[in-house]
Amino acid sequence: MSGEARILVAEDDAAARELLVEALKKEGYDVEAVADGKEAIERGRQRQFDLVLTDIRMGDVSGFEVLQAFQASSPDTPIVLLTAFGSMEGAIEAMKQGAYDYLAKPFRREDVKLVVRRSLDHRRLIRENAKFREELRDRDSRSPLVGSSPPMLEVYKLVAKVAAGKSTVLIEGESGTGKELVARAIHSNSARRDGPFVPVNCAALPESLLESELFGHERGAFTGAVGAKPGLFEMANGGTLFLDEIGDISPALQVKLLRVLQEQEVRRVGGTAVVRLDCRLVGATNQDLATLVKEGRFREDLFYRLNVVRIPLPPLRQRREDIPMLAHHFLQQCAGGQPHPIRGFLPETMACLQQYAWPGNVRELENVIERVVSLSRGPLVLPSDLPEAIRQAHSGSTAGTGGHAPGESGAWLTLEEMEKQYLQRVLQETRGNKVQAAKILGIDRRTLYRMAERFGLDLGEGSGD
């Protein structure tokens, strides 16, 4: 990162300015230095900087004005304010104004290097998370599907090929893999996109009610039929009928469904009139219909009518490379309306998500992200924000390669131990300043206290309490 990072230093004290420039150049950064706020703002108009260090009190244009100017022109550039007054009031005001961090004079080289590394890491994370948001915005607005893994690319190809036709489609996949989303993608990319998309879960209704729902009924056809009602096949005319969990329908209803597919017409329950159909059928199942046919639990002729085009959906564990994009997609959906939305995930957090087996597939991931958004308060999601089962799965996965994650001494640590050591290191670097520690970790102080209590750490009543 050092060789790529361009840093602007704005400091009217020549000695302090030279100290900062020397320390940063030794770390390999590309450094520009100016002596006043007005020139700093002008440099910001001329070129892009990865980080700005600016003194607060400088002649006519203060560091706060520099901060505001860069927030307007380059909001993702972290700003570190420099002050000769190491008061907590100044630090709090800096954070309120939107500064990433602050440094109190006189500077220690190690403090400068730590704050700069942390600020640049923060910018890198924001950029990486922004990349996912851009990819999501660039996707075809008519496609509700998310992912770019090889298995999903095959799904996209099949959807593109089948969308323009009229063939019946059978989507197979585990629960939670997004079968209805694929059905909607087929519909929205077809010539029927302006017609209705009618979904029904065949497993959610008893046989007698499902028959009436699909085919409709006439008045008096059965007890409670006080009037005529069109069925879902009729309602889907000109569009698409999506039958989810089609493997659960009874043998008797299979016969009637086969006739509808063969004749392209439907007769309401209790009626004699024939209604001609112009709708496309898309079926979905989490079962292996071919196996059900062999076992005599599903009609072979209906299976062949449904299985004109088959689209197999991979479980999430077979397309782990899609998890970052999916996680950001759900994060956007859940956090969009909040006053301080979460902006992304720490790399350690994403590693946890990618290691978990996701038995509930994409639906489970969506629920987890919704939970995280409800409970987390920082700008980036931490591993500790995730459910314990996901954290444990990540710890267990490293056990097979030595038991834990690597520590500084060459030993291996669990994820919990890594979090504890990281918290201890942050508290050490901030000299126990809880306001600074919480800012570095991207959490509020209540969460900091909860983490310390979980790890058995005494925060005491020190600076920044």
FENBEL-V19208 format. One record per residue. RES is the residue in one letter. NEAR is the number of other C-alpha atoms within 8 Angstrom. Layout:
res:RES near:NEAR
res:RES near:NEAR
//
This chain:
res:M near:5
res:S near:8
res:G near:7
res:E near:7
res:A near:12
res:R near:12
res:I near:13
res:L near:13
res:V near:15
res:A near:15
res:E near:14
res:D near:10
res:D near:7
res:A near:8
res:A near:6
res:A near:8
res:R near:13
res:E near:8
res:L near:8
res:L near:10
res:V near:12
res:E near:8
res:A near:11
res:L near:11
res:K near:10
res:K near:7
res:E near:7
res:G near:8
res:Y near:13
res:D near:11
res:V near:11
res:E near:9
res:A near:10
res:V near:12
res:A near:10
res:D near:12
res:G near:17
res:K near:9
res:E near:9
res:A near:13
res:I near:11
res:E near:8
res:R near:8
res:G near:11
res:R near:8
res:Q near:6
res:R near:6
res:Q near:8
res:F near:11
res:D near:11
res:L near:15
res:V near:13
res:L near:12
res:T near:14
res:D near:13
res:I near:10
res:R near:7
res:M near:12
res:G near:7
res:D near:6
res:V near:10
res:S near:12
res:G near:13
res:F near:9
res:E near:9
res:V near:14
res:L near:12
res:Q near:9
res:A near:9
res:F near:12
res:Q near:10
res:A near:7
res:S near:8
res:S near:8
res:P near:8
res:D near:8
res:T near:12
res:P near:14
res:I near:12
res:V near:13
res:L near:14
res:L near:12
res:T near:13
res:A near:7
res:F near:7
res:G near:10
res:S near:6
res:M near:7
res:E near:6
res:G near:10
res:A near:11
res:I near:8
res:E near:8
res:A near:13
res:M near:10
res:K near:7
res:Q near:9
res:G near:7
res:A near:13
res:Y near:9
res:D near:13
res:Y near:11
res:L near:12
res:A near:10
res:K near:9
res:P near:5
res:F near:8
res:R near:6
res:R near:7
res:E near:6
res:D near:9
res:V near:12
res:K near:10
res:L near:8
res:V near:9
res:V near:9
res:R near:8
res:R near:9
res:S near:12
res:L near:13
res:D near:8
res:H near:9
res:R near:12
res:R near:8
res:L near:11
res:I near:11
res:R near:9
res:E near:8
res:N near:12
res:A near:8
res:K near:8
res:F near:11
res:R near:11
res:E near:8
res:E near:8
res:L near:10
res:R near:6
res:D near:6
res:R near:7
res:D near:5
res:S near:5
res:R near:7
res:S near:9
res:P near:9
res:L near:7
res:V near:9
res:G near:10
res:S near:8
res:S near:9
res:P near:7
res:P near:9
res:M near:12
res:L near:10
res:E near:8
res:V near:11
res:Y near:8
res:K near:8
res:L near:9
res:V near:11
res:A near:10
res:K near:8
res:V near:11
res:A near:11
res:A near:9
res:G near:7
res:K near:7
res:S near:9
res:T near:13
res:V near:13
res:L near:14
res:I near:15
res:E near:14
res:G near:14
res:E near:12
res:S near:8
res:G near:10
res:T near:13
res:G near:10
res:K near:12
res:E near:9
res:L near:9
res:V near:12
res:A near:11
res:R near:10
res:A near:13
res:I near:12
res:H near:14
res:S near:11
res:N near:12
res:S near:10
res:A near:7
res:R near:11
res:R near:10
res:D near:7
res:G near:10
res:P near:12
res:F near:11
res:V near:11
res:P near:8
res:V near:8
res:N near:10
res:C near:12
res:A near:10
res:A near:5
res:L near:8
res:P near:7
res:E near:9
res:S near:6
res:L near:8
res:L near:10
res:E near:11
res:S near:12
res:E near:9
res:L near:9
res:F near:15
res:G near:15
res:H near:15
res:E near:13
res:R near:11
res:G near:10
res:A near:10
res:F near:7
res:T near:5
res:G near:5
res:A near:11
res:V near:6
res:G near:7
res:A near:9
res:K near:8
res:P near:10
res:G near:13
res:L near:12
res:F near:12
res:E near:10
res:M near:9
res:A near:15
res:N near:12
res:G near:9
res:G near:16
res:T near:16
res:L near:15
res:F near:14
res:L near:13
res:D near:13
res:E near:12
res:I near:12
res:G near:9
res:D near:7
res:I near:10
res:S near:7
res:P near:9
res:A near:6
res:L near:10
res:Q near:12
res:V near:9
res:K near:8
res:L near:9
res:L near:11
res:R near:9
res:V near:10
res:L near:9
res:Q near:6
res:E near:6
res:Q near:10
res:E near:10
res:V near:11
res:R near:11
res:R near:15
res:V near:11
res:G near:10
res:G near:9
res:T near:6
res:A near:6
res:V near:8
res:V near:8
res:R near:7
res:L near:10
res:D near:9
res:C near:11
res:R near:10
res:L near:11
res:V near:13
res:G near:14
res:A near:15
res:T near:15
res:N near:10
res:Q near:8
res:D near:8
res:L near:10
res:A near:7
res:T near:7
res:L near:10
res:V near:12
res:K near:7
res:E near:7
res:G near:7
res:R near:8
res:F near:13
res:R near:10
res:E near:7
res:D near:7
res:L near:12
res:F near:12
res:Y near:8
res:R near:10
res:L near:11
res:N near:10
res:V near:10
res:V near:10
res:R near:9
res:I near:10
res:P near:8
res:L near:14
res:P near:11
res:P near:10
res:L near:12
res:R near:9
res:Q near:6
res:R near:13
res:R near:9
res:E near:8
res:D near:11
res:I near:12
res:P near:10
res:M near:11
res:L near:10
res:A near:11
res:H near:12
res:H near:11
res:F near:11
res:L near:14
res:Q near:9
res:Q near:7
res:C near:10
res:A near:10
res:G near:8
res:G near:6
res:Q near:6
res:P near:4
res:H near:5
res:P near:9
res:I near:13
res:R near:8
res:G near:12
res:F near:11
res:L near:11
res:P near:6
res:E near:8
res:T near:12
res:M near:10
res:A near:9
res:C near:13
res:L near:9
res:Q near:10
res:Q near:10
res:Y near:10
res:A near:6
res:W near:10
res:P near:5
res:G near:9
res:N near:14
res:V near:11
res:R near:10
res:E near:11
res:L near:11
res:E near:10
res:N near:8
res:V near:10
res:I near:12
res:E near:11
res:R near:8
res:V near:11
res:V near:12
res:S near:6
res:L near:7
res:S near:10
res:R near:9
res:G near:10
res:P near:11
res:L near:10
res:V near:13
res:L near:10
res:P near:10
res:S near:6
res:D near:9
res:L near:11
res:P near:8
res:E near:6
res:A near:6
res:I near:11
res:R near:13
res:Q near:8
res:A near:11
res:H near:13
res:S near:13
res:G near:10
res:S near:9
res:T near:11
res:A near:9
res:G near:7
res:T near:7
res:G near:7
res:G near:12
res:H near:13
res:A near:11
res:P near:8
res:G near:9
res:E near:5
res:S near:4
res:G near:6
res:A near:7
res:W near:10
res:L near:12
res:T near:10
res:L near:11
res:E near:7
res:E near:8
res:M near:11
res:E near:8
res:K near:9
res:Q near:8
res:Y near:8
res:L near:8
res:Q near:8
res:R near:8
res:V near:10
res:L near:12
res:Q near:8
res:E near:7
res:T near:10
res:R near:7
res:G near:12
res:N near:12
res:K near:14
res:V near:9
res:Q near:10
res:A near:12
res:A near:12
res:K near:9
res:I near:9
res:L near:7
res:G near:10
res:I near:13
res:D near:10
res:R near:9
res:R near:6
res:T near:8
res:L near:11
res:Y near:9
res:R near:8
res:M near:8
res:A near:11
res:E near:9
res:R near:7
res:F near:7
res:G near:6
res:L near:7
res:D near:6
res:L near:9
res:G near:4
res:E near:5
res:G near:8
res:S near:8
res:G near:9
res:D near:7
//
